[in-house]
Amino acid sequence: MYKFLENVVALEKNLMQDVIEFEGVDQDMANMYAQDRNDVIKAKHLYNTCQVTELSKHIDYLDTSIREGVVIAFAKDLGDEWVLNNLGYQVCA
């Protein structure tokens, strides 16, 4: 069942704003935010194509900060139980 990932999309949008903010000022930071955004885009794609096992693996290999952001965004969009059952992360309110 498809569900629009409002919070995942918002995370992607915020990371794009971070890329724009640092572009031309601090290229290393801009590149870091761009990579994080690409990781969010991939996570969204894996969910949208019903590749939940691959999504879980993808999230496991993310850097800590972006992993937490992605997990929390999925929890807000799909619920804590979905995240625990499908991604293996427990989100505490």
C-alpha positions in Angstrom: 0.0 0.0 0.0 1.5 3.3 -1.1 1.6 6.2 1.4 3.1 9.6 0.6 6.1 10.1 2.8 5.6 13.7 3.9 8.3 13.8 6.5 10.9 12.0 4.3 10.2 14.5 1.5 10.6 17.4 4.0 13.9 16.0 5.1 15.0 15.8 1.5 13.9 19.4 0.9 15.7 20.6 4.0 18.9 18.9 2.9 18.6 20.6 -0.5 18.3 24.0 1.3 21.5 23.1 3.3 23.3 22.3 0.0 22.3 25.7 -1.4 23.3 27.5 1.8 26.8 26.1 1.7 27.4 26.1 -2.0 30.2 28.4 -2.8 30.9 29.0 0.9 32.1 25.6 2.1 32.1 23.0 -0.6 32.9 20.1 1.7 29.8 20.9 3.7 27.7 21.3 0.6 29.0 17.9 -0.7 28.2 16.3 2.7 24.6 17.6 2.6 24.3 16.6 -1.1 25.3 13.0 -0.2 22.9 12.9 2.7 20.1 14.1 0.4 21.0 11.4 -2.2 20.8 8.8 0.6 17.3 10.1 1.5 16.2 10.0 -2.2 17.5 6.4 -2.4 15.6 5.4 0.8 12.4 7.0 -0.6 12.8 5.1 -3.9 13.4 1.8 -2.2 10.2 2.3 -0.1 8.2 3.4 -3.1 9.3 0.3 -5.1 8.5 -2.0 -2.2 12.1 -3.0 -1.6 11.8 -2.9 2.2 14.7 -5.4 2.8 17.0 -3.3 0.7 15.7 -0.1 2.4 16.6 -1.6 5.8 20.1 -2.5 4.6 20.6 0.9 3.0 19.6 2.7 6.3 21.9 0.4 8.3 24.9 1.7 6.4 24.1 5.4 6.6 26.1 7.8 8.8 24.6 8.1 12.2 23.1 11.6 11.9 21.3 11.1 8.6 20.3 7.5 9.7 18.5 9.0 12.7 16.8 11.6 10.5 15.6 9.0 8.0 14.4 6.6 10.7 12.5 9.4 12.5 11.0 10.7 9.3 9.8 7.2 8.4 8.4 6.8 11.9 6.5 10.0 11.6 5.1 8.9 8.2 4.4 5.2 8.8 4.5 4.8 12.5 6.9 3.5 15.1 5.6 -0.1 14.8 6.3 -0.1 11.0 9.8 1.1 11.6 10.5 -1.5 14.3 9.0 -4.3 12.2 10.5 -3.4 8.9 13.7 -1.4 9.6 14.6 -2.9 13.0 14.8 0.5 14.9 12.9 1.3 18.0 11.8 5.0 18.1 11.0 6.3 21.5 8.8 9.3 21.8 
